[in-house]
């Protein structure tokens, strides 16, 4: 049975269980933890909402073609 831990506890072969974690434990162990207030039955996972991707803001181009670029170097100044 899948449970969500509410308070830190120790569950035999399951070891230390920290608050907020979800574990799949044997039914008997899970029922004991729920009955004693250490856990609650876990609900089915909710589907994650897909976030629309932001449009690209640049194409890394400044609008120049390779033929338009003239490079000057300090050696050319003499």
Secondary structure, DSSP 8 states (H G I E B T S, - for coil): -EEEESS-EE-GGG-EE-TT-EEE--HHHHHHHHHTTSEEE---------------S--S--S--TTT-----GGGG-
